[in-house]
Amino acid sequence: MNLADLLVQAVILWVGLGLILVPIYLTTSHHWKEKVQRHWYIVLPLFLLYICTVISFTFLPLPDDSEFKCNSSLYYPRFFPGWSLQFALRDSGGNLLSALASTYVLQVILNVLLFLPLGVFLHRVLGFNFRPCVLVGFAATMLIELTQATGLWGYYDCPYRTFDVEDLMANTLGCAAGWILCEALRLHGKRELPNL
């Protein structure tokens, strides 16, 4: 499945969840006599779109039940960090520059970028300190990896994607990097960030 298809699935999921969750939020906030601040009308849908994009990239497409066969050699857990660079070097004949431009390394970079917005959201919107932000990034990634490793918590007889410790490290790093980026901008005053 290509990037465009994954993004289309994310938007479809976003619209579906938005039609369910936004009225619930507005109803419950009205019930408790809370005043909904205007920025939440932008922040919540954008964060929901981000979550749907993460779901789309990490879980979709789901395999067809009638065609899916367990293949342990394809979806074995990767518990050793550094395998991406090791495979990239192997496939490039030991050429470091070619290895760094490989899809193995690109996947690690994209995993870092995928969780960068979570760190920004946790810092700017929820006001998290660094340690809780990193813990949330780690926990969210662990949930994703365990869901993949358990075959969607037992829906499939075996994993349909690989549990990968590098994904765990890269996503957590991305969340931390998002927090650090916001904090650096705040501390150095290079750009005035709005208070969300």
SVG drawing of the C-alpha trace seen along z (x, -y; Angstrom):
<svg xmlns="http://www.w3.org/2000/svg" viewBox="-26 -36 58 56">
<polyline fill="none" stroke="black" stroke-width="0.4" points="0.0,0.0 1.4,-3.4 1.5,-6.6 -1.5,-8.2 -3.7,-5.2 -2.6,-5.3 -3.4,-9.0 -6.8,-8.4 -7.5,-5.7 -6.4,-8.1 -8.7,-10.8 -11.6,-8.4 -10.9,-7.1 -10.6,-10.7 -14.0,-11.7 -15.6,-8.6 -14.2,-9.1 -14.8,-12.8 -18.5,-12.3 -18.6,-10.1 -16.1,-11.8 -16.7,-15.5 -20.4,-15.5 -19.6,-13.4 -16.9,-16.0 -19.2,-18.9 -22.1,-17.3 -20.1,-16.3 -18.4,-19.7 -21.7,-21.4 -23.2,-19.1 -20.5,-20.0 -21.1,-23.7 -17.5,-24.1 -16.8,-26.7 -15.1,-25.2 -12.3,-27.4 -12.1,-28.2 -8.7,-26.8 -10.0,-23.3 -12.2,-23.4 -8.9,-23.3 -6.6,-21.4 -8.9,-18.4 -9.7,-17.7 -6.0,-18.1 -4.8,-15.8 -7.5,-13.3 -6.2,-13.4 -2.7,-12.8 -3.9,-9.8 -5.7,-8.4 -2.5,-8.9 -0.5,-6.9 -3.1,-4.2 -3.1,-4.1 0.7,-3.9 1.1,-1.3 -1.8,1.0 -3.3,0.7 -3.8,2.4 -5.2,5.3 -4.6,8.6 -7.5,10.5 -8.6,13.3 -9.1,15.7 -5.6,15.1 -3.5,14.5 -1.1,17.3 1.2,17.2 4.8,16.9 7.2,16.8 10.2,16.1 8.6,12.9 7.2,11.5 9.7,12.6 10.3,10.0 13.4,7.9 14.7,7.3 18.2,6.1 18.8,2.4 20.9,1.6 19.5,4.2 18.4,1.6 21.9,0.2 23.3,3.7 21.0,4.8 21.5,1.6 25.3,2.1 24.9,5.7 22.7,4.7 25.0,1.8 28.1,3.9 29.5,2.0 29.2,-1.4 28.1,-3.7 26.7,-6.5 24.6,-4.0 23.5,-2.4 22.4,-5.7 20.2,-6.3 18.6,-2.8 15.0,-2.1 16.1,-0.5 17.5,-3.8 14.7,-5.8 12.2,-3.7 13.9,-4.7 14.0,-8.3 10.3,-8.2 9.5,-6.6 11.2,-9.5 9.2,-12.0 5.9,-10.1 6.0,-10.7 7.5,-14.3 3.9,-15.8 3.0,-13.9 5.9,-15.5 4.8,-18.9 1.2,-18.3 2.2,-17.0 4.4,-20.1 2.4,-22.9 -1.2,-21.8 -1.1,-19.6 2.0,-21.3 3.8,-18.0 7.3,-18.1 10.0,-16.1 9.9,-12.8 6.1,-12.3 6.3,-13.2 8.9,-10.5 7.0,-8.0 3.8,-8.7 5.8,-8.3 7.3,-5.0 3.9,-3.7 2.1,-4.6 4.8,-2.9 4.8,0.1 1.0,0.4 1.4,0.3 4.3,2.8 2.4,5.2 -0.7,4.9 1.3,5.8 3.1,8.7 -0.1,10.2 -1.8,10.2 -4.2,7.5 -4.6,8.9 -5.5,12.3 -7.7,11.4 -5.1,13.1 -3.5,16.4 0.0,14.8 1.6,11.4 0.8,9.7 3.6,7.1 6.9,7.3 7.6,6.2 10.6,4.0 12.7,2.6 14.1,0.0 10.5,-1.3 10.2,-1.6 13.4,-3.6 12.8,-5.8 9.2,-6.7 10.2,-7.5 13.0,-9.6 10.6,-11.4 8.3,-12.3 11.2,-13.5 12.5,-15.5 9.1,-17.2 9.1,-18.3 12.8,-19.5 12.0,-21.5 9.1,-23.3 11.1,-23.9 14.1,-25.2 11.9,-27.6 10.3,-28.8 13.6,-29.2 15.5,-31.0 12.6,-33.2 13.3,-32.7 9.6,-32.5 6.7,-33.4 4.6,-30.3 0.9,-30.7 -0.4,-29.4 -2.8,-26.6"/>
</svg>
